[in-house]
Amino acid sequence: MERPLISQERLEEAAEHLSTVRDFIRFGVSALRQYDAHLGQGTEDFFAESSALVMQTLSLDWSADPEILDAKLLPTEKTEFLSLLERRINERVPTSYLLNLAYFDGKPFYVDERVLIPRSPIAELIQNRFAPYCLDENHQPREAKNNLPSNPNPKMPRRILDMCTGSGCIAIALAYAYPESEVDATDISKDALEVAAINAEHHNMQFQVALLESDLFEKIPAENQYDLIVSNPPYVDAEDMADLPEEFLHEPELALAAGQDGLDLVRKMLAQAADYLTEDGLIVIEVGNSEWAMKQNFNTIDFHWLEFEKGGSGIFALTAAQCRQYRDLFIQSVQA
């Protein structure tokens, strides 16, 4: 069934009778709800979605004085917001693409349709500095959170790899978290790496974050050894790909689809991970809804499935020792 579209008459009525920032945020919430806009690509509720559209249109900060909500919009400002709202509803373009802006780990990132919109719970792991497995940027231990494995000899990761980096948001957030570390960020997509380069330069991380075009580990030098490997790879299975909301169809399929059970890339990563981890290294991978498939395919492996205070699931961690222990099993899963 086709979803309803917002009419030009409705938009013109809003332009004529609404006047304040508060008015247009409220109208946006009502319209997004009424016309069945799908959320989940950066914002989690209709108020946040509408506020983002209005505040960014007006070049206002999220933390603007509440008194600004009663300020009136100019006719041109009304037109600009309503034009974005129309595209958001009628073309189902995600808000982050309309604004070329998404937030990850509290930091702004440029995004367009060459990359996935950042929304990974991995941000919480970065904020907690992967405690208790790793030390923080001050070489100190932090309180254990997220159900990460313990480590008898925790250390600050000196070399980090973000595989399937997309917009570069995870790599750049890691660079902020560990200013003394070298961060490599890889992706198979040249287009994605162009966006990552924009973000690295914007955050002045172009000298700490090294971008590399590579199909997983293919072009990473064998001598590279990482204390921490983090990846939010494509993991959407065939069934979910066929049933994605229209908004998700604006995102690059290369960044979403991963075969029949969503594990095509994850299998390959795990088969080689032991070769690129230091003796006490750690790998963290997001598999989202393919968590069930991971548990079914590798039911003899004690993955560390992580927990999140701010919501999220489908992310596991394995130590380097586990990667070495189960290397043959992972290789067999790729060959099967």
Secondary structure, DSSP 4 states (H G I P E B T S, - for coil): -PPP---HHHHHHHHHH--BHHHHHHHHHHHHHHTT----SS--SHHHHHHHHHHHHTT--TT--GGGGGPBPPHHHHHHHHHHHHHHHHS---HHHHHT-EEETTEEE---TTSPPP--THHHHHHTTTTTTB--TTS------TTPPP-SS-B--SEEEEES-TTSHHHHHHHHH-TTSEEEEEES-HHHHHHHHHHHHHTT-TTTEEEEE-STTTTS-TT--EEEEEE----B-HHHHTT--GGGGGS-GGGTB-SSSS-HHHHHHHHHHHHHEEEEEEEEEE-GGGHHHHHHHTTTS--EE---TTS---EEEEEHHHHHHTHHHHHHHHH-
